[in-house]
């Protein structure tokens, strides 16, 4: 889908348990990856979230 001025790109946000499932790691391992900076994340409303783009970057840097 092309991005135009009228249609902003919608980014999917994953909470830690969802991100863990997406990268096939445990929640504890995912939190460790976030803590060490291997998996980038952000905070929204006090909750840690990972975007689809950050997950894709994690896999591209790992390989």
Buried (B, 14 or more C-beta within 10 A) or exposed (E): EEEEEEEEEEEEBBEBEBBBEBBEBEBEEBBEBBEEEEBBBEEEEEEBBBBBEBBEEBEEEEE
